[in-house]
Amino acid sequence: MMVNRNTPVKDSQMTFEEAIAGTSAPADVIDDLCLINVHYTAFDGHLHEGQLVVHKALQEDVSAVFRLINELKFPIARVIPIVQYDWSDDQSMAANNSSAFNYRLVLGTNRLSRHAFGRAVDINPFLNPVIYDDGRISPDGASYDTTKAGTLFEGHPLVREFLKRGWQWGAHFKTMRDYHHFDKPE
């Protein structure tokens, strides 16, 4: 069967209610969120459509970054709201899922992550892992190799686009290099 490369493969077709089902986020946080559809070329070479839950104020930024992702044909594994992974950041990262909203704490702290407010986006986390100062890598089994397609690095057009829009890149964190993470402070 012939696949039309101009018709996106739908990786996610949730409603907003489905995409936030089961979250422990309070109503005032949920009221600031929206569900956006994004297009990207997946590793199969076909156009795909996925979804992200983001803060309403960041909808245009995230949409613009995904337009650039699509223009560059930068391969993305999948973009599915993290509810599909039972709100598990570990499961989502292991699946190389690009995601945004997840009402959770920063690992090892009692402080809410920017993901908890839809103000952070992770891109291909298995290819762009977190590397801690002690050498640990998350997710388990991941490695960071800038020669692989779908990998981000200093000076990459996507990194530059996020930074130009006032976002922070996790690779610039002081105690770890979180290559998949971008967030925008209020």
N, C-alpha and C positions, 0 to 999 in steps of 0.2 A: 504494500500500500504506500502510495506517495504522500509525504508530509509536506504541507504548504508552509514554508519557512516564514511567511508573513503573518500567519495566524498563530498567535502565541499558545503554547502548551500551558494550561492553567494548573499551576502548582498549588494554588490556594484560592478558594472561592467562598470564604467565610463572610458572614454578616459581622457588623461591629459587635453585636451581642455575643455571637459565637466566639469571636476573637478575644473577648475579655472574660468569658465564662469561667467561674471558679477563682478569679483573682481575689485577693484579700485587700485590694486597693480601696480606699475610701471614696465616697461619691464625688468629693471635690476634685480628686485626682482624675477619676474617670471622665468627669465633665470637661476636662481640658484635653482629652485624647480624641484622635480620629483614626480611621482606617484608610490607608491609601493603597492603591494598586500600582505596582511598578513593573516595568519591562526590563528584561536582561537576556543576554545570550548565555545559555547554560553550557556546561562542559560537553554536552552532546551536539553543540553547534547550532541548536535551534533557539528561536525566540521563545521565551517563557514569560509568564505573568505570575507574580507573587504578591504578597500583601505584608504591610508593616503597620503596626499601631504606633503612632507617634504623637507628640504634643502638637496641638493645633498650630501653635506659633512657628513650628519647624517644618510644617508640611511642604512649603515651597522649597526650602533648603534641601530636604531629603529627595523630593521629586527632581530637582535640578541635578543632584549628584547621580541619581539613577538614569537621568537622560544622558549624562556623560558616560556612565557605565555602558549604556546601550550603544552610544556612538563609538566608543572605543572597542566594543565587542570584548570587554573585560569579562572573563567567564565567572559566573556566580553559580554555586552549587544549587541553592534553593533559597527561597524567601517565604517563610511560612510563620505566622504568629506562633509564639512560643507555647501557647495553650496546647498546641498539637503535641508538645513534648511534656505534657503534664506539669508545666511551669518549671521544668528542670533545665537550668542553664547548662549543666553538664551534658545532658542528653542532646540538647540543641547544638552545642559546640561539637560534640562527637560526630553529629550528622552533617557538620560543615554548613549549618543553617545560618543564614544572615537574618538578624532579628533586631528588634528595638525594645518596645515596652515589656518589662517584666518587673512586677512589684516585689522587690527583693532588697536585701542588704548588700553592701559591699562585702565581699568575702573576708571573713576574719574580723569584722567590725560590728558595731551596733548602729551604723549609719546607713541610711537609705542610699542606694545607688541612683545615679541619674537615669538608669533604665526604669526605675520605679515611677518616674514622671514622664516617660516617653521622650527623654532628652538625650538619649544615647542610641547609637547604632553599631552593631557588630557586623563585619563583612568577612565572609569565608573564614570562620574562626579556626578550623582545622588546619588550613594553610597559613594562617596568620595568628599563631598561638600567643599565649602569654608566656614570657620567659622571665622567671624570677631571678633575683640576684644570686640565689644559692644554686642556680642551674636547673631547678625544676621547670617542667613545661606542662602547660594545660591548654587543651585537653590531652589526656593520656594518649600516647602513641603519635602525637603530632610532632612535626619538625618544621623549622623555618628555612626555606630555600628560595631565595629571590629569583632563581632561574625558572621556577615553576609558574605556569600561567595561573592567574587568580591570586597572586601574592602581592602584597603592598610593601613599599619600601620608601625611604626618604627621597623626596623629589618626584614620586609617582604622581601623575596627573590627578588621580582621585584624592590623594593626600593633600595636594596643593589646593584642590577645589574646596575640600572641607575647611582647611586652614584659612583660606581666603574669606570664607563665610563666617569666621569667628569661632569655629569648632576647635576642640583640643584633640590631639591624637595620643592614644595610649602608649605609643612607642616613646613618647617624651616624658612619661612618668618617671619619678625619681627612684622608686624601689623595685620596679619591674618594667618590662617592655611588653605592653599589651598591643600587639600589632593589629588586631582586628577591631579595636575599640575606638570610637569617636564619640565625643559628647560636647554639648553646648551649654555653658553656664547661663543662668538667667541674667 
